[in-house]
Amino acid sequence: MLINDHKGNVIVIENKIYAPEQKNQLLRYQQRYSQAKILYLTLDGEESQEKNIIYHRISYKEHILNWVEKCIELATDKPIVREMLVHYSFLIKGLTNQTLNKKMGQEIINIIESNFEASAEIYKNFQKVLEIKQSYFLKNLSESIEVELNKSNRANWDVKICQESNDKLANKVEIISKDLNVSFHFKNYKNPLILINRNSGNTEDTESQFKKIRDDLGFKAPDWKTETTLLWQHKWNNLGDAENLINAEKLNKHEEISDFLMEVIDNIDEALCSKKPKQ
């Protein structure tokens, strides 16, 4: 993030939350903005791996949280702004492992009660924010899958992010081959669902080939009327919950899901190859 003013003062903020540090990142900032103050922002105030660079360490745990709490004190006459800042401070405390005790919980209740109309407005829009966070999670998942596909012998598969309709955010990642696709999506933006589907025009009866996937990976044959779905399962059910989605981002859960989906498509390839007639 770059901040400057009309006097020519420049501040560069490198914001690092659960992301690896890029090579010579601060050095590039120093070379491009030689007079700028460089701030290295992390959850707990970690040091950069770069050497011989002048920068200042700041953290969400201390600097940002203290700033937000001072803003809350000043926003007494702006209930909607104050309520949003309160929610943001709780998010920071969750990300930095600062436990919300019973006293804090009661403080939240008191704030909501005294600003009920503003809280209700925030609550109405919370689902939309959750959908946005889930779409970010799917983007990270898609990128992780793409990396795995590119570095392995899976050239017959591709990955894309989809949406169910034009008025919705992306809610599905599909890994696609010529005849089949494996999809991971938030059904109605709630718990994730994994489907193995035939692609359009593929009528071959492949379900019988996937007994190993059913047995080893926990998939089920669909018990609803379908012409395309071969197997399905719920997994990582708690990702439909906001708090668990935050923890999933913190733990890089998209990498675990990517590994599982790679195992699924490897099993599919093995099942399909085993059924090909010998030349």
Secondary structure, 3 states (H helix, E strand, C coil): CEEECCCCCEEEEEEECCCCCCCCHHHHHHHHCCCCEEEEEECCCCCCCCCCCCCEEEEHHHHHHHHHHHHHHHCCCCHHHHHHHHHHHHHHHHHCCCCCCHHHHHHHHHHHHHCHHHHHHHHHHHHHHHHHHHHHHHHHHHHHHHHHHHCCCCCCCEEEEECCCCCCCCCEEEEECCCEEEEEEEHHHCCEEEEEEECCCCCCCCHHHHHHHHHHHCCECCCCCCCCEEEEEECCHHHHCHHHHHHHHHCCHHHHHHHHHHHHHHHHHHHHHHCCCCC
